[in-house]
Amino acid sequence: MAGQQRLICASSALTDAGQGIRFELQYLGQATPAFAIRYRGRVYAYLNRCAHIPVELDWQEGAFFDLSGLYLLCSTHGAMYSPETGQCMGGRCAGKGLVAIAVQEYDGHVYLIEETNHV
């Protein structure tokens, strides 16, 4: 595996459309909250920042999905995002999406690929 990697969690900690795992990373020179989720069998990660106004999405730690389990939801503004792309699907995000974070899953763990995330 090339590049610097940091363990986020065990693969088993992420269930499909279930609780997410919060973590921090260096982004634009600052410690920034982020999260990882599993959707349709794949792991995705994003900055924990609504595209409408930069507040954290989860209303309770790790609660990123709406009740249907189909969308990521900003608990403050109701903006809805695609779990697979971070694209705005409705609400006050006005077409702006979440910032994707490079992660990789292998050997039963999820890793942050740090070199691509500290732009």
Summary of the structure (lengths in Angstrom):
residues: 119
radius of gyration: 13.4
end to end distance: 20.3
largest distance: 39.0
contacts: 366
relative contact order: 0.26
helix: 5%
strand: 40%
